[in-house]
């Protein structure tokens, strides 16, 4: 059994540095205009340098689904990233994937959760294209992850989501963000950690609150996703990287969750 990498996503430099100090092996963050929580080009360079100074890998998240009008800017962005030296690119769009392979052939490519990889056929497809890693959908059962690991080459890495902010999702597809923005969460503010109410269309002035008690959240199942108790089973299943979504966390919460996961992973071996 191998101890998985601890990957933490960040939406700003303070979160990135906090995650690195708390024990992350790698951090992911958006570089340029093509990510859920985009850093400027200067911040991207600083983020990569800061991570490397702490002995931590830096992955650049470009999880958007690009439209025709985006491709010229995507190409320019990839050319800049090639010079900045990240340890991997996180992509979901096949067209952007092909462009990244051409422009940044020496930078490993990871397939993000939004690619919705829920079966070993998807992993085999991405492996044939040259991807180094793919993320399983957050809600994928452990037995499915075990089967994926059995059926894919040992060199193809698996990433699994283990802790994150409130979201409404189904196998990596964020419904509310997609409806709100008209395209998808990767191009705007994530609607996670928010309070919600329901409005029935014939009674617009009578919102019904969405609330949570000890039995769960009503109307929407949007509680924090937590799979920390499964870390040993995930490691035994051959998962190579476990990811914490840190973007919507306060720094103290991000540090606490990262330190807890770090201690749990260190205790596996």
BELSUL-V317446 format. One record per run of one state. SS is the DSSP state (h for helix, s for strand, l for the rest). FROM is the first residue (numbers start at 1). LEN is the number of residues. Records with the same first field share a line. If there is no record, write none. Layout:
BEGIN
SS=FROM-LEN + FROM-LEN
END
This chain:
BEGIN
l=1-4 + 10-3 + 23-3 + 32-6 + 40-1 + 54-3 + 63-5 + 85-3 + 92-2 + 104-4 + 112-1 + 116-1 + 118-2 + 130-3 + 137-5 + 152-5 + 165-4 + 171-2 + 182-3 + 188-9 + 199-9 + 210-2 + 214-2 + 218-7 + 227-1 + 237-4 + 246-5 + 267-3
s=5-5 + 26-6 + 38-2 + 57-6 + 88-4 + 108-4 + 117-1 + 133-4 + 157-8 + 169-2 + 173-2 + 197-2 + 208-2 + 212-2 + 216-2 + 225-2 + 241-5
h=13-10 + 41-13 + 68-17 + 94-10 + 113-3 + 120-10 + 142-10 + 175-7 + 185-3 + 228-9 + 251-16
END
